[in-house]
Amino acid sequence: MKNIIKSILFILISLFLLPSCGDFLEDVDVKGDNEIAVVGFISPDDSLVQVALYRAIGIGQERNEEEGEDYIQNAVVRISDGQNSYVMNYGKNPYGFEDLGNGYFNYSFEKPQFTYQIENSILNVSEGKTYTLEIETDKGEKLSAKCTVPVGKVTPIVNLTKFNEQEYNYEAQWEDNFNTTNYYRLEAYQPSGGTGQTRTLYFENNYFKSQEGRNTITYKPEDKIYFYDYPYVTTYLMKTDENYYRYHKSVEDAYNNEGNPFGEPIIIHSNIKNGIGCFGAYIIAKVITRN
């Protein structure tokens, strides 16, 4: 089970979102039970919608990510907004490695990715809409999932309090409508190195669920923020649907629990019918804060 968990985790953080919107972790083998993992997240704020299909391989076998041989490349993937249905095209991720010259490089992902894609200008992902994903492989396997895009972006207030000459304490705070149950993910990045490169601020437990009676959510990471040549930090507050939240939270909990003989088994959330993984949605508010 843990091998399957880490397989999904690898796909998740290799593909999506923002500058990375996830930490890169090592690739691992997967228990070979022939299950299909589906990972796809949609947002009005993305220019491209992507869905990855991945088949489990046996322990001890090696993947060839350069050729994408473990991705399912010949399925029919349709996405619908309830009125119109679109077939997603298969191809390499258009984002990737770029040589900027003078020894500087920019890259979006560590490895080439193989996904089913559609331009958001065609699909027009919108807040409040429900989208359906339908998949059929060349072997006749049929999978499906639904998600609803959240409504109402929430913009955080980010405070940087000076700790010493170059260190700052980071605090993000935002108002939550406690009349409804809302789900959030917080990410932050700093410029690093060459043009276009970023450094992720490593937050732990950066997934939030609103609680009844609490209308202010505050997040204070333990680590300090360091400012040298780049005196600002960019914060993204994602308001997500329940599937996105439960999937990411359970994968994170399972990964952190690995190797603990006294830890309770973690069940990975999935909303994929006849498969494993997640089809979820989110909206993003972006804040740039200078020291």
C-alpha positions in Angstrom: 0.0 0.0 0.0 2.8 2.4 0.8 4.4 1.8 -2.6 1.1 2.8 -4.3 0.9 5.8 -2.0 4.4 7.0 -3.0 3.6 6.4 -6.7 0.7 8.7 -6.5 2.8 11.2 -4.6 5.5 11.1 -7.2 3.0 11.8 -10.0 1.4 14.6 -8.0 4.5 16.6 -7.2 6.1 16.0 -10.6 3.3 17.5 -12.6 1.6 20.4 -10.9 1.3 23.5 -10.1 2.5 27.1 -9.6 6.3 27.3 -9.7 6.0 23.7 -8.4 3.2 23.7 -5.9 4.8 20.7 -4.3 8.2 19.4 -3.3 10.2 17.1 -5.5 10.8 13.7 -3.9 12.6 10.7 -5.1 11.1 8.3 -7.5 10.2 4.9 -6.1 9.0 1.5 -7.3 5.3 0.7 -7.2 3.4 -2.4 -6.3 2.4 -4.1 -9.5 -1.3 -4.7 -9.2 -2.1 -3.0 -12.5 -4.1 -0.2 -11.0 -4.4 3.1 -12.9 -3.6 6.3 -11.1 -5.3 9.5 -12.3 -4.0 12.9 -11.3 -5.5 16.1 -12.5 -6.4 19.5 -11.0 -8.3 22.3 -12.7 -8.4 26.0 -12.1 -9.6 29.2 -13.8 -6.1 30.5 -13.0 -4.2 28.0 -15.1 -3.7 28.4 -18.9 -3.4 24.7 -19.4 -5.5 21.8 -17.9 -3.5 18.6 -17.6 -4.4 15.0 -16.6 -1.8 12.2 -16.1 -2.6 8.5 -16.3 -0.1 6.1 -14.8 -0.1 2.4 -14.5 1.6 0.6 -11.5 4.7 -1.4 -12.2 6.3 -4.2 -10.2 8.7 -3.8 -7.4 12.3 -3.9 -8.7 11.3 -2.7 -12.2 12.6 0.6 -13.4 10.8 3.4 -15.1 12.0 5.2 -18.2 10.6 8.7 -17.6 12.5 10.1 -20.6 10.3 8.0 -22.9 7.2 8.1 -20.7 6.8 4.4 -21.0 4.8 4.0 -17.8 2.3 6.7 -18.6 -0.9 5.5 -20.4 -0.5 7.3 -23.7 -3.3 5.9 -25.9 -6.5 6.4 -23.8 -9.5 8.6 -24.8 -9.8 11.3 -22.1 -12.9 13.6 -22.2 -13.7 16.5 -19.9 -17.1 18.0 -19.7 -18.6 21.1 -18.1 -22.2 19.7 -18.3 -22.9 21.3 -21.6 -19.9 20.8 -23.8 -17.5 17.8 -23.9 -13.9 18.0 -25.1 -11.3 15.3 -26.0 -8.0 16.1 -24.4 -4.9 15.7 -26.5 -1.9 13.7 -25.4 1.6 15.2 -25.5 4.7 16.2 -23.6 4.3 19.0 -21.1 5.0 22.2 -23.0 6.8 23.6 -19.9 10.3 22.3 -19.3 13.9 23.2 -19.5 15.1 26.5 -21.0 18.7 27.7 -21.4 18.7 31.4 -20.6 22.4 31.8 -21.4 25.3 33.0 -19.3 25.1 29.9 -17.2 21.5 30.5 -16.2 18.7 27.9 -16.7 15.0 27.9 -16.0 13.0 24.8 -15.6 9.4 24.0 -14.5 9.9 20.3 -13.7 12.8 18.0 -13.0 11.7 15.4 -15.5 9.7 15.5 -18.8 6.0 14.9 -18.2 3.4 13.1 -20.4 -0.1 14.3 -19.9 -3.5 14.7 -21.6 -4.0 18.4 -22.1 -6.5 21.1 -23.2 -6.1 24.9 -23.3 -8.1 26.6 -20.7 -9.1 29.1 -23.4 -11.1 26.3 -24.9 -12.4 24.6 -21.7 -13.0 27.9 -19.8 -12.8 26.6 -16.3 -15.1 28.7 -14.1 -15.9 29.1 -10.4 -18.9 27.2 -9.2 -19.0 24.8 -12.2 -18.9 21.0 -12.0 -16.6 19.2 -14.4 -16.7 15.5 -15.3 -13.6 13.5 -16.4 -14.2 10.3 -18.4 -11.4 7.9 -19.4 -11.3 4.8 -21.6 -8.1 3.0 -22.2 -7.3 0.9 -25.3 -7.9 -2.2 -23.1 -11.5 -1.1 -22.5 -10.9 0.1 -18.9 -13.3 2.9 -18.0 -12.7 5.5 -15.2 -14.5 8.6 -14.2 -14.5 11.4 -11.7 -16.2 14.8 -10.9 -15.1 17.9 -9.2 -16.6 21.4 -8.5 -14.5 24.6 -8.7 -14.6 26.6 -5.5 -16.1 30.1 -5.4 -14.6 33.3 -4.0 -10.9 33.8 -3.9 -9.5 34.6 -0.4 -6.5 37.0 -0.3 -4.1 36.5 2.7 -2.4 39.3 4.6 1.3 38.4 4.9 3.4 39.9 7.6 7.2 39.7 7.7 8.6 40.6 11.1 12.4 41.3 11.3 14.2 38.7 13.5 17.7 39.9 12.8 19.6 41.6 10.0 18.6 39.1 7.3 16.0 36.8 9.0 12.3 37.4 9.2 9.4 35.7 10.7 6.6 34.8 8.2 2.9 35.0 9.1 -0.1 34.6 6.8 -3.6 35.4 8.0 -6.9 35.4 6.2 -10.6 35.6 6.9 -12.7 32.5 6.4 -16.5 32.3 5.9 -17.3 29.9 8.7 -20.9 29.5 7.6 -19.5 27.1 5.0 -16.7 24.5 5.1 -13.7 25.7 3.1 -10.4 24.1 2.3 -7.1 25.8 1.7 -3.5 25.2 0.7 -0.7 27.8 1.4 2.5 28.0 -0.7 5.3 30.6 -0.7 8.3 31.1 -2.9 11.4 33.4 -3.2 13.6 34.2 -6.2 16.7 32.1 -6.2 19.8 32.0 -8.5 19.2 32.8 -12.1 16.4 34.5 -13.8 13.1 32.7 -13.4 14.3 30.3 -10.7 12.5 30.1 -7.3 13.1 28.6 -3.9 10.2 27.0 -2.1 9.6 28.0 1.5 9.1 24.6 3.1 5.9 24.8 5.2 4.8 21.8 7.1 1.0 21.2 7.6 0.1 23.8 5.1 -3.4 22.4 4.4 -6.3 23.9 6.2 -10.0 23.1 6.8 -12.3 25.8 8.1 -13.9 25.1 11.5 -17.2 26.3 12.7 -17.0 29.5 14.7 -13.5 30.4 13.5 -13.4 33.2 11.0 -9.6 33.9 11.1 -7.0 31.4 10.1 -3.3 32.2 10.9 -0.3 30.3 9.8 3.2 30.8 11.3 5.9 28.4 10.0 8.7 27.5 12.4 11.5 28.3 10.0 12.7 31.8 9.4 12.6 33.6 6.0 16.1 34.7 4.8 16.5 37.8 2.6 19.8 38.3 0.8 19.7 39.6 -2.8 16.0 39.0 -3.2 14.0 41.1 -0.8 10.5 39.7 -1.4 8.4 36.6 -1.1 5.4 35.5 -3.2 2.5 33.8 -1.4 -0.2 31.7 -3.0 -3.4 30.9 -1.1 -5.3 28.2 -2.9 -9.0 27.7 -2.0 -9.6 24.1 -3.0 -12.4 21.6 -3.3 -12.8 18.8 -0.7 -11.2 16.2 -3.0 -8.1 18.2 -3.6 -7.7 18.8 0.2 -8.4 15.3 1.3 -6.2 13.7 -1.3 -3.2 15.9 -0.7 -3.6 15.8 3.1 -3.8 12.0 3.2 -0.8 11.6 0.9 1.2 14.0 3.0 0.2 12.2 6.2 1.0 8.8 4.7 4.4 10.0 3.6 5.2 11.4 7.0 4.0 8.3 8.7 6.2 5.9 6.6 8.6 3.9 8.7 6.8 4.5 12.0 6.0 1.1 13.4 3.4 2.6 15.7 1.7 4.8 13.2 -1.9 4.2 12.3 -2.5 3.1 8.6 -3.4 6.0 6.4 -6.1 5.5 3.8 -5.4 7.6 0.7 -8.4 9.6 -0.4 -9.5 8.9 -4.0 -12.4 10.1 -6.0 -11.6 8.1 -9.2 -14.2 5.5 -10.0 -12.5 2.3 -11.0 -9.0 3.7 -10.3 -6.9 5.6 -7.7 -5.9 9.2 -7.5 -7.6 12.5 -7.6 -9.5 14.9 -9.9 -9.8 18.2 -8.0 -10.1 21.9 -8.4 -8.8 25.1 -6.9 -8.6 28.9 -7.2 -5.6 31.1 -6.3 -5.0 34.4 -4.7 -1.4 35.8 -5.1 0.4 38.2 -2.8 3.9 39.7 -3.1 5.4 40.9 0.1 8.7 42.9 0.4 10.8 43.1 3.5 
